[in-house]
Amino acid sequence: MTPPPPVGASSVVLHSGAATHRGLKRPANEDAYLAASPVFLVADGMGGHEAGERASAIVVESFDGLTGRPTVAPIDVRAAFDRAYRSISELSSGGKRRAGTTVSGVAVVESDGVALWLVFNLGDSRTYRLNGDSLEQISIDHSVVQELLDGGGIDIAAAAVHPARNVITRALGAGGDYRPDFWLVPIEEGDRMFICSDGVSGEVDTETIARILSVEKDPQMAADHLVREGMARGGHDNLTAVVVDARLSETEQDTAMPDDTIPRGNAPITGVAR
């Protein structure tokens, strides 16, 4: 099959939707998200009430300065990680656990005139790409279970119920190993990027995620549906979903104002009982 022609950043129009909820078991929502072109991310805070909320909010604040432009440079994304790390390190949780957060997401970059998704990940929040009927998990979890899977010690079925499935090996803060991973993926017409906290991916299987992303054509409807599905299956953790669609435009006017329906924050989605 002939690969699609390269796409320039000026031809890409992004449409996004986002949803978040504290779930059915947690007293507060420690997740936060940013959905403002050209940066989209989910941060899952840890360290207890206030510490986790503050850590994930710091990530949003640190990356927010990259929004409102057509593209960013990879060095800008790394600098945002560094800013967030310094600020989170200064937090005092007031208890034995230190504040920290996962971070997963995408930013639009351009190299030699070609538009690319810069996927970044630290922890066990996830970034997926749907193109056509194919759903691919691009990010790789930094978790004990992922290490066991990579080493052949367990299979996918065992991973889903492993007692250490929520233990992560890297984080931003919390005394964890701070080394985000990065991937570059060419942007193609029809790309749908899906970013979520483990409150969604831990409840909703990959087949269901793919089905919902394929059926719900509007990104906001897709994000809402995925969070509701996670709650219907238990809602044991905070749940956050960000959906980003890439479309091509023939005019510069069409790309001047991307339609980012929910800009940033950790407000609950509507229509879901608390």
C-alpha positions as CSV (number, residue, x, y, z in Angstrom):
1,M,0.0,0.0,0.0
2,T,1.3,3.4,-1.0
3,P,1.9,5.6,2.1
4,P,-0.2,8.8,2.3
5,P,1.6,12.0,1.2
6,P,3.2,14.1,3.9
7,V,1.0,16.7,5.6
8,G,2.2,20.2,6.5
9,A,1.1,21.8,9.8
10,S,-0.7,24.7,8.0
11,S,-3.1,22.1,6.4
12,V,-4.1,20.4,9.7
13,V,-7.2,21.4,11.6
14,L,-7.7,19.9,15.0
15,H,-11.1,19.3,16.7
16,S,-11.1,18.0,20.3
17,G,-13.3,17.0,23.2
18,A,-12.6,16.2,26.8
19,A,-14.4,14.7,29.8
20,T,-13.4,13.9,33.4
21,H,-15.1,12.6,36.5
22,R,-14.0,11.6,40.0
23,G,-15.6,8.2,39.6
24,L,-17.7,6.3,42.0
25,K,-15.2,5.4,44.7
26,R,-12.8,8.3,45.1
27,P,-13.7,11.4,47.2
28,A,-12.0,13.8,44.9
29,N,-10.8,14.1,41.3
30,E,-6.9,14.2,41.1
31,D,-7.0,14.1,37.3
32,A,-6.5,17.1,35.1
33,Y,-6.3,17.7,31.4
34,L,-5.2,20.2,28.7
35,A,-7.0,20.3,25.4
36,A,-5.9,23.4,23.6
37,S,-4.1,23.2,20.3
38,P,-1.4,22.2,19.7
39,V,-1.1,20.4,23.0
40,F,-3.4,17.8,24.5
41,L,-2.6,15.8,27.6
42,V,-3.9,14.0,30.7
43,A,-2.3,14.1,34.1
44,D,-3.3,11.6,36.9
45,G,-2.2,13.0,40.2
46,M,-1.1,11.0,43.2
47,G,-0.2,11.6,46.8
48,G,-3.7,12.0,48.3
49,H,-6.3,14.8,48.2
50,E,-4.8,18.2,47.5
51,A,-1.3,16.9,46.8
52,G,-2.4,14.9,43.7
53,E,-4.8,17.6,42.5
54,R,-2.1,20.2,42.8
55,A,0.5,18.1,41.0
56,S,-1.7,17.4,38.0
57,A,-2.8,21.1,37.9
58,I,0.9,22.1,37.8
59,V,1.3,20.0,34.7
60,V,-1.5,21.8,33.0
61,E,-0.1,25.2,34.0
62,S,3.4,24.3,32.8
63,F,2.2,23.2,29.4
64,D,-0.5,25.9,29.0
65,G,2.1,28.4,27.8
66,L,2.6,26.2,24.7
67,T,-0.9,26.6,23.4
68,G,-2.3,29.1,20.9
69,R,0.4,28.5,18.2
70,P,0.4,26.2,15.2
71,T,3.1,23.9,16.4
72,V,5.6,23.5,19.2
73,A,9.2,22.3,19.2
74,P,10.2,19.1,21.0
75,I,12.6,21.2,23.2
76,D,9.5,23.2,24.4
77,V,7.8,20.1,25.5
78,R,10.8,18.9,27.4
79,A,11.1,22.3,29.0
80,A,7.5,22.1,30.1
81,F,8.2,18.8,31.8
82,D,11.2,20.3,33.6
83,R,9.1,23.3,34.8
84,A,6.5,21.0,36.1
85,Y,9.0,18.7,37.8
86,R,10.6,21.6,39.7
87,S,7.3,23.0,40.9
88,I,6.0,19.6,42.0
89,S,9.2,18.9,43.8
90,E,8.6,22.0,45.9
91,L,5.2,20.7,47.0
92,S,4.8,19.4,50.5
93,S,2.0,16.9,50.8
94,G,1.9,17.2,54.6
95,G,2.1,13.5,55.0
96,K,4.2,10.5,54.3
97,R,3.4,10.4,50.5
98,R,4.9,12.9,48.2
99,A,2.9,14.6,45.5
100,G,3.3,13.3,41.9
101,T,1.5,12.7,38.7
102,T,1.5,10.8,35.5
103,V,1.5,12.6,32.1
104,S,0.5,11.4,28.7
105,G,-0.4,13.3,25.6
106,V,0.5,14.7,22.2
107,A,1.7,17.9,20.7
108,V,1.9,19.0,17.1
109,V,5.4,19.6,15.8
110,E,6.8,20.2,12.3
111,S,10.0,18.8,10.8
112,D,11.1,19.6,7.2
113,G,7.6,20.8,6.4
114,V,5.9,17.6,7.7
115,A,3.4,17.7,10.5
116,L,3.9,15.1,13.3
117,W,2.4,14.0,16.5
118,L,4.9,14.2,19.3
119,V,3.6,11.6,21.7
120,F,4.9,11.9,25.3
121,N,4.4,9.6,28.3
122,L,5.4,9.3,31.9
123,G,3.6,6.8,34.1
124,D,0.5,4.7,33.2
125,S,-1.9,7.1,31.6
126,R,-2.1,6.3,27.9
127,T,-2.1,7.7,24.4
128,Y,-3.8,5.8,21.5
129,R,-4.1,6.4,17.8
130,L,-7.2,5.4,15.8
131,N,-6.8,5.5,12.0
132,G,-9.5,3.8,10.0
133,D,-10.4,0.6,11.9
134,S,-7.0,0.3,13.5
135,L,-6.5,1.3,17.2
136,E,-2.9,1.4,18.3
137,Q,-1.6,2.1,21.8
138,I,1.4,4.3,21.2
139,S,2.6,5.0,24.7
140,I,4.1,2.2,26.8
141,D,3.1,2.0,30.5
142,H,5.8,2.6,33.1
143,S,4.5,0.0,35.5
144,V,5.4,-3.2,37.3
145,V,2.9,-5.1,35.2
146,Q,4.3,-3.8,31.9
147,E,7.7,-4.9,33.0
148,L,6.4,-8.3,33.8
149,L,4.6,-8.4,30.4
150,D,7.8,-7.4,28.6
151,G,9.8,-10.1,30.4
152,G,7.2,-12.8,29.5
153,G,6.4,-13.4,33.2
154,I,2.6,-12.9,32.7
155,D,0.2,-12.6,29.8
156,I,-2.4,-9.9,29.0
157,A,-5.2,-11.8,30.9
158,A,-3.0,-12.1,34.1
159,A,-2.0,-8.4,33.8
160,A,-5.6,-7.3,34.0
161,V,-6.1,-8.7,37.5
162,H,-2.5,-8.6,38.8
163,P,-2.3,-7.2,42.4
164,A,0.4,-4.7,41.3
165,R,-1.4,-3.5,38.2
166,N,-1.6,0.1,39.7
167,V,2.1,0.3,40.7
168,I,4.0,2.6,38.4
169,T,7.8,2.8,38.0
170,R,8.1,6.4,36.7
171,A,6.3,9.5,37.6
172,L,6.6,13.3,37.7
173,G,7.4,13.9,41.3
174,A,6.5,11.4,44.1
175,G,10.1,10.5,44.4
176,G,9.8,8.5,41.1
177,D,12.1,8.1,38.2
178,Y,11.7,11.2,35.9
179,R,12.4,10.1,32.3
180,P,9.5,10.8,29.9
181,D,9.4,8.7,26.7
182,F,8.8,10.4,23.3
183,W,7.6,9.1,19.9
184,L,7.2,10.9,16.5
185,V,4.2,9.8,14.4
186,P,3.3,11.5,11.0
187,I,-0.1,13.1,11.1
188,E,-2.5,11.6,8.6
189,E,-6.0,12.7,7.5
190,G,-8.5,11.0,9.7
191,D,-6.2,10.5,12.7
192,R,-8.1,10.3,16.0
193,M,-5.8,10.5,19.1
194,F,-7.2,9.3,22.4
195,I,-5.5,10.1,25.7
196,C,-6.8,8.8,29.0
197,S,-6.0,8.2,32.6
198,D,-5.9,4.6,33.9
199,G,-9.3,5.1,35.4
200,V,-10.6,4.7,31.8
201,S,-8.1,2.2,30.4
202,G,-8.3,0.1,33.6
203,E,-12.1,-0.3,33.3
204,V,-12.7,-0.3,29.5
205,D,-11.1,-3.0,27.3
206,T,-9.4,-2.1,24.1
207,E,-12.1,-3.5,21.9
208,T,-14.7,-1.4,23.5
209,I,-12.5,1.7,23.3
210,A,-12.0,1.1,19.6
211,R,-15.7,0.6,19.0
212,I,-16.7,3.8,20.9
213,L,-14.0,5.9,19.1
214,S,-15.3,4.5,15.7
215,V,-19.0,5.0,16.4
216,E,-19.0,8.4,18.1
217,K,-18.0,10.8,15.3
218,D,-18.0,14.0,17.4
219,P,-14.9,14.1,19.7
220,Q,-16.8,15.5,22.6
221,M,-19.4,12.8,22.4
222,A,-16.7,10.2,22.2
223,A,-14.9,11.5,25.3
224,D,-18.2,11.7,27.3
225,H,-19.1,8.1,26.2
226,L,-15.8,6.7,27.2
227,V,-16.0,8.2,30.7
228,R,-19.6,7.0,31.1
229,E,-18.5,3.5,30.0
230,G,-15.7,3.5,32.6
231,M,-18.2,4.4,35.3
232,A,-20.7,1.8,34.2
233,R,-18.0,-0.8,34.6
234,G,-17.2,0.2,38.1
235,G,-15.7,3.7,38.1
236,H,-13.1,2.7,40.8
237,D,-10.7,5.5,40.0
238,N,-10.9,9.1,38.6
239,L,-11.6,9.0,34.8
240,T,-10.4,11.4,32.2
241,A,-10.6,11.1,28.4
242,V,-9.3,13.5,25.7
243,V,-10.1,12.9,22.0
244,V,-8.4,14.8,19.2
245,D,-9.3,14.6,15.5
246,A,-7.0,15.7,12.6
247,R,-8.6,17.0,9.5
248,L,-7.1,18.6,6.4
249,S,-8.0,22.0,5.1
250,E,-7.3,23.6,1.8
251,T,-7.1,27.2,3.1
252,E,-5.1,28.9,5.8
253,Q,-8.3,30.6,7.0
254,D,-9.6,27.2,8.1
255,T,-6.5,26.5,10.2
256,A,-6.4,29.9,12.0
257,M,-8.8,28.9,14.8
258,P,-8.8,25.2,15.7
259,D,-12.1,24.0,17.3
260,D,-10.9,22.9,20.8
261,T,-14.3,22.5,22.5
262,I,-12.9,22.1,26.1
263,P,-9.7,24.0,26.7
264,R,-8.3,22.8,30.0
265,G,-9.0,21.9,33.6
266,N,-10.6,19.2,35.7
267,A,-14.3,20.1,35.6
268,P,-16.7,17.1,35.8
269,I,-18.6,16.1,32.7
270,T,-22.3,16.9,32.5
271,G,-25.1,14.4,32.6
272,V,-23.4,11.9,35.0
273,A,-24.6,11.3,38.5
274,R,-22.0,11.9,41.2
